[in-house]
Amino acid sequence: MLSKKEKELIAEIWGKLLPVAEDIGSDALLRMFSSYPGTKTYFSHLDISARSSHLLSHGKKIVEAIAEGAQDISQLAVNLGPLQTLHAYQLRIDPSNFKLFSHCMLVTLACHMGDDFTPVAHAAMDKYLSAFAAMLALKYR
């Protein structure tokens, strides 16, 4: 699915983004909540307003999981096992939301990275985030 060069690029990008994980993650979540209001239902118990501590904290967790997965993409299914179980059986998140979030993350990355989000980076990141979303949804089958 991803070439060696694309895997290296993805790992490099997420490594650079970790210091701003809260900003990237919370921006992507807020974008998803604004664009797809139905996704808010899973967060009704949290303050999901812009820059809230809940939004920043959850956004950071998401970016850290995505960045960790990028370090060894070949082990993505294994590394995401606990998150698959959590989202499928405990939180019961609609798996279509993972695709919505990955799209919102792509837009957020384009906004944050500017000219560094080249067509090559965009294509590689799209493939990776699609794989990440698909892996999260595996337990639903």
N, C-alpha and C positions, 0 to 999 in steps of 0.2 A: 504494500500500500504506500509506504513512504520510502524514499531512497535514503541511503546513508547520509547524504548531504542535507536532505530535508530534516532528518532526525537531529542532526547536529545543529542546524539552524533553529529548530524549535527549542531544543534544550538551551541554546545560547540566549534566545529571546526571553524565555521564562526566567532564566538565571538573572538577567538584567532587570526584569520586572518585579522580582521578589521584594526589593526594598520599598516598592510602592504597591504592595499587594492589597492593602486596605482600600486604596483609592481605585485601583483597577477593578477589584471585585465588587465594591459597593456601587461604582458607576454602572457596571454591567447589570447588577441586580436591579438598580433603580430604573435603568433603561428597559429591562424586561417588565417590571411592574407597570411602567408607564405605557409601554407598547401592547402588553398583553395583561390587562387588569385581572383576568381570571387567575393568574399565577399568584396573586396576593393571598388567596385563600389559605395557602399553606403557611403563611406567616402572620396570621391574624393575631397571634399572641405576642407579637414583637412590634417594637417601634421601627417601622421601615421608612421613616422620613429621611430625607437627604442628610448625610453626615451623622446619623444617629449611631450610638455605640453598637446597637444590635446589627445594623446594616454593615458597618465597618468590620465588625468581628466576623460575621458570616461571610462577607466578601473576601476577607483575608483567608479564611479556612478554604474557600473554594479555590482561590488562586494558588494556595500552597499545595492543594491536592493535584491541581492541573500541572503545576511545576514539578512536583514529585513524579508524577506519571511520565512527564517528558524526559526524565533522566534515563529511563529504560523502557521505551515504548513497547519493546517485545514482551515485557512482563506486565503490560497494562491490565489485562484481565485478572491476574493474580493480585496485583497491588490494589485494585479497586474492589476486591471481594468484600471487605467490610462495608464500604460505602454502598455497594450494590444491595446488600442485605438491609442496611439501615433505611435506604430510600424505598425499597420495594416492600418490605415487611413491617417496618415500624412506622415510618412516616407516610407510607402509601402515596408517594408522589406520582402523579400522572407522568409516565415516561415521555410523553410528547413535549413536556416542559424542558427536558434536557436539550432537545434540538432548538427550542426557542432561545434558551439561555446561550447556547453556543453561538447562535447568530448575533445575539446582543453582545457577546464577548468579542466577536470579530469587529463589530462596529466600534466598541470601546477601545480595542487595540489600535484600530486605525486612527482614532482621535488622539490617543496618548502617544503613539509612536510617530505620527506624522510621516515625513519622508522616509523614515526607516522601515515603514510598513510597505515594502516593495511588493510588486505583483508576485514575486517568487515567495516572499514571506507570507503573503496573504494566502496563496494557494496551499502552501505547506501547513499553515495554521488551520485553514479550513478543513483539510484532511484529518489533521490531528484532533481537532475539537469534535469533528463528526465521529471519529473512532471513540473518543472519550465518552460522548453521549451514548453511543451504541453500546459500549461496555457497561455503562451504568444501568442500562435498560435490560441487560441479559437475564436478570433474575425474574423478570416479568413473564417469561415464556414458560 
